[in-house]
């Protein structure tokens, strides 16, 4: 049961007459003296639950403007680490404070606000049953200041930072958890003996009462951009705007017109040869704002709404066009958006939302229309929801509908159940899916979890959402336990051991290899970390690689054994490093002369902080796959000896609090040699084939340098240079250096963008 603390609100009149709060890292105003005080903190990462080795005093109060949280962190100034980073990308080498608030005290989600000693902000949302999602950016403020023996962080969280249910009186009950990070020790401290990384975080937060106020908010964000691609000679000027209205009475409207969703933030390059689509997170501000009501997902397996669909590349049929050349020249890797609208409403026990977006029609294609309706009803500890999405593809004249009924039940702070019933309808084809899951924590140092997924062959979510794959039956069980009480003299601080069992098959009963794995995580007294993971796979049927071939639905495989070793060093003042080694071996196939599959992997990475304002990160990854199996087409497959080399170089530089320069780059070289052509027989065995299969190589480059100037909060100027592409060759004799350099010398895109976004 949650501990309930009440702030005695005898300060009502005094707050009203107190002087305004100045956000300056100095808690000297009178209001702070009457605030609710938190003094007891515990080590929660690693999860030793030992009393904190340093003292932290946190104060919380509210007034008509919002909620204020002030941390006094006792620490000698010589040990304070204040390296700068990009917003939302703070690393582990910097002191941090944070607060998580469940504004409605219903245990469904908490908003997380964090600040580093370098005044870098990070924010996100911690949903029920999931991990912290840091895509959301809220309009809040914080300031830090160093002193000789302590440092202070001061948070101001306006009432309209998030949608809250309206209160009938002048008091609001909230759930709150405050935390601190010690950079040298790599330790998280929390006042509620839990952390945002643990499944029962929301149910273990502290409940308090604060003064409540109604605050209306209206913001207008005009933006202007210019984009030029020197490779395609594409030149575009854009003018658009966003409008944000929070009524202060549980209603919020977000509207964007003619938005620019261009190259301000690049995606990580992911090499994917499988039949499963790669999921990319949303980076566009409008689609992250107030999106939590529409965020229904199960880890990386499915999402009912994937907003990256909106504005994605359109369909073109240039062969039937009058001017094929003009049609081909008009193709873009994105689609313009006329407008997008989101309306959300929150009552005491009911949340409701409407979302719609309309892409632009162009000469050789037509935009898609997206609609969604979402509702969630709370009954005591149970939440029942309904989700409806509808997409019209005006170019293909296709319509797709998805219906979801979702159910969650928090039986206690130890046990939670989740269930989703999903149906889809497209082109007169109906599909069905379900998810059933539980999380159970019998003790503070152990947990159990289980999930069951069933997606039939006709379930389709990818018009608006994301589905890793259909025709899928999955059963997963997991258990982990931690040990924290080691004898004096031991160098280990925490040991966490986890065991996982996964069974997968298609809906026809073709069983994939069963996977049993163990994960061992060691946290040492010097703050270094070591992880040893092994996985054992039984024999089974690979039903994914065949791309749903009706006549040849699977490839039979023998078992395999793999392990990975990971090490993360302690901080050495201005630098740190980590490495990873992986190995897998399998005698996978019968009936053809095979040496067996073998995977070797190594990664070495390091971060360098010569000053607080500069960070350099670099990594080298190399992977070798012997007899790597790849699908070609129909019933044609081949094995290759595949080598992947990936070089990443990232750099961040800051001047003052307004200027930042970011460099983000990846250079990838793929070499697939010694091909052997294969086919599948009726029993799922691979046999030799006389077809000619050629070796191939591919180089991929992604390079971006971005300058950002912050005019004011949420008002920025961006200057962005992006260069990248890929060069694919068959039967060539290029060496690795040439494969890496060719995409740079012959790019697919070379884009220069300038953008202005202002807040009014």
Secondary structure, 3 states (H helix, E strand, C coil): CCCECCCCCCCHHHHHHCCCCCCCCCCCCHHHHCCEEECCCEEEECCCCCECCCCEEEEEEECCCEEEEEEEEECCHHHCCECCCCCCCCCCCECEEEEEEECCCCCCEEEEEEEECCCCEEEEEEECCCCEECCCCCCCEEEEEECCCEEEEEEEEEHHHCCCCCCCCCEEEEEEEEEEEECCCCEEEECCCCCCCCCCCHHHCEEEEEECCCCCEEEEEEEEEEEEECCCCEEEEEEEEEEEEECCCCEEEEEEECCCCCCCCCCCCCCCCCCCCCCCCCCCHHHHCCCHHHCCEECCCEECCCHHHCCCCCCCCHHHCCCHHHHHHHCCCCCCEEEEEEEEEECCCEEEEEEEEEECCECCECCEEEEEEEEEEEECCEEEEEEEEEEEECCCCEEEEEEEEEEEEECCCCEEEEEEEEEEEECCEEEEEEEEEEEEEEECCEEEEEEEEEECCCCCCCCCCEECCCCEEEEEEEEEEEECCCCCCCCEEEEEEEEEEEEEECCCCCECCCEEEEEEEEEECCCCEEEEEEEEECCEEECCCCCCCCCCCCEEECCEEEEEEEEECCCCCCEEEEEEEEEEEECCCCCCCCCCEEEEEEEEEEEEEEECCEEEEEEEEEEEEEEEEEEEECCEEEEEEEEEEEEEEEEEEEECCCEEEEEEEEEEEEEEEEEEEEEECCCCCEEECCCCCCCEEEEEEEEEEEEEEEEECCEEEEEEEEEEEEEEEECCCCCHHHHHHHHHHCCCEEEEEEEEECCC
